[in-house]
Amino acid sequence: MHKKIGQILLGTGMVTEEQIQRVLETQANEGNARRFGELLMEQGVPEGEIYRALSVQFHLPLLDAAEFPEQIPLDKVSFAFLEKNLLLPVALDSGVLTVATGDPVNSEGIDSLRSSFEYELKVVLARKTEILQQLEMLQGSRSAVMQRLIEGTAEEDIASADLTGEISHLRDLAQEKGIIQVVNLIIENAVRDRASDIHVEPGEFNVRVRYRIDGVLYEKETLPARMYSAVSSRIKLLSQMNIAERRLPQDGRIKVASSGRNIDIRVSTIPTVYGESVVMRLLDKEASFITLEDIGFDRTILDIYEDVIKKPYGMILITGPTGSGKSTTLYASLAVINSAEKKIITVEEPVEYLMPGINQIQVRPKIGLTFASGLRHIVRQDPDIIMVGEIRDMETASIAIHAALTGHLLFSTLHTNDAPGAITRLMDMGIENYLVASTLICVMAQRLVRRICPFCKTREDLPADVLKKISADIREVWTGKGCDACSGTGYKGRIGIFEVLPVSGPIRELIMKRATIKEMKDKAIELGMRTLREDGIEKIIKGVTTIDEVLRVTQVEM
C-alpha cells in the first residue's frame, strides 16, 4: 500500500525516490497510514500532497476545511475518541452520517461509530492537522456550551433554591434538564481533560469549578451563585447523599460511563461560609496498568528495586505526600511479581484499580473492616504477598511487622518526606527498633513532576541564578512554550522521581542505635543512594521535566 502511495507522490514531483525509500525503510508497521504520513512530512513532503495521494489510492474525496461543520452533528460522542481515531463527523442527513477521517486504514474507529449510532456511514478524507484543529476549536467552544446551558436555565426556576428551601423542591430542581446537563458537562469535561479531581466551590457571587490536572488546579468554569443549590443537590443526589443535610460533611460515590470507560467518582462535601464545597475524585478502574519504566524508573534504580521486590519476605515501604503516585507504584510493583504460583491479597481504601489474579479487599470502617482487622484476617488466608494501602496507626504497623516476620512479602505506604524518615516514623509509632531492623528490606520515597509537553518542547539556556539553585553542572535544558495540546501550560502528563533506600547491614546497625534521620541519610548517600533532588536532576538533563518542577516538589538538600 505504502509503495503505491509513494509512486503517486513521485508523479507529483513533490517528493524524490530517495525520500520515499528512506521512509519505507523506517516504517515498521505497514498498516499504519498515519505514521507513514508523519514520516513523509518529516522528510519535507507537504501534507496536502500526501493526502491527495491517499485520496487517489483509497478512492475517497478529499474534504476542505471550509466544509467542516460548526458543531458535531451527534449528541453523544467523545472528543477523546475522535482525536484518537482522527475522525470528524461532518453531517447527518436522512440517516446517513458523513465522517471525515485522517487515517483511512483505521477501520476500527469507523466501525465503532457505525455500531454506536447505527447510521449508514459515508467516509471522506481530510488532513490530519485540519481535523485536530477543528476538534480543538469545537472543544474550546465548550465554555460557550456551558454558557448557553446557564442562560437556558431560567432564573425564576431556581431562584427559590436557597439554603432554606424545602427538600422536595431541591430534589425537583436537581432533576431539571438544564441542571442535569450542567453537571454532566462538568464531569465530561473533567474526564476529557485528564483531571484527577473536580472542585465545586461556592462563593458570595458565583460558584468556581476547578479541575486538578497533572497535580495542579486550573479554574475551568464559573457558575452564577443562584445555581449553587441546584448543582450541589444534583451531585448529592447522584452520589446517594442526604440532600437535606448541609451542616455536616458527607461522603458518597458516583459511577459513570465516559468514552467507553467506567469511571468511579468519590464525592466529598464539607460546609463552608457560602455553602457546601464539593470535591469529586475521578478513578478510572479500567485504566491500563503502566510499567515501572513508564512511571519513571531508570535502569539504575529499576535494577535495585526489582531485586528487592522479588525477595520472598520482608517489608517494603513507599513514602510521599498524598497525590505523589504511591498507589500507582504499588500496583506496578505487584504486576511485576504477580504469577499463578503466588497468592496476593490487598486491603485498600478505596480499591482504585482492579487487577486480574489478585484478591482485593475494600476497607469499610463503618462495619468494622479496617486496615488492622483486614490485615489480621489476611494472614490466615495463606498469602505469599500482602499489600496494605496505608499504615496509619500502631495496631496496623504492629500486624504488618509480624506478617513480614512470619514469611510474607508486605508492601505498604507512609506519609514522610524522605526514605530515612519512614524508618524513624515506624519507631515513633511504637515499633521496637529490633523489629524494624529485622523486617524492613527497602524504603522508597517518591514525588510526581510534570512532563514537558512533547509538542512545544524547546531548548533554553540556564541563567546563573537558576544554576546556583540546583548545584548541578547543567548549561542547557528543555522547556515547554505552551500550545493547544497542553492547553498553554507547557506540560502534559506526569512522571515520578525516586529515592530508593535498600536496608542493608550498615543501615540496620544505625536502626539498632536509633540514629537520627540525618545520620541514616548521610550513610545511605555514602552507600550510593540517589536522593529525590538528584533523580530529578537526571530527568532535567534527559529533557523529561523542568528545573521549576523539581524545585517545586523536592526539599532543599542540606
Secondary structure, DSSP 8 states (H G I E B T S, - for coil): -HHHHHHHHHHHTSS-HHHHHHHHHH---TT-HHHHHHHHHHTT--HHHHHHHHHHHHT--B--GGGS-SS-S-SS--HHHHHHHTEEEEEEETTEEEEEES-TT-HHHHHHHHHHH--EEEEEE--HHHHHHHHHHHHHTHHHHHHHHHHHS-HHHHTT-STT--HHHHHHHHTSHHHHHHHHHHHHHHHHTT-SEEEEEE-SSEEEEEEEETTEEEEEEEEEGGGHHHHHHHHHHHTT--TT--SS-EEEEEEEEETTEEEEEEEEEEEETTEEEEEEEEEETT-----HHHHT--HHHHHHHHHHHTSSSEEEEEE--TTSSHHHHHHHHHHHH--TT--EEEEESS--S--TT-EEEE-BGGGTB-HHHHHHHHGGG--SEEEES---SHHHHHHHHHHHHTT-EEEEEE--SSHHHHHHHHHHTT--HHHHHHHEEEEEEEEEEEEE-TTSEEEEE--HHHHHHHTS---EEEEE---GGGTTSSEEEEEEEEEEEE--HHHHHHHHTT--HHHHHHHHHHTT---HHHHHHHHHHTTSS-HHHHHHHS----
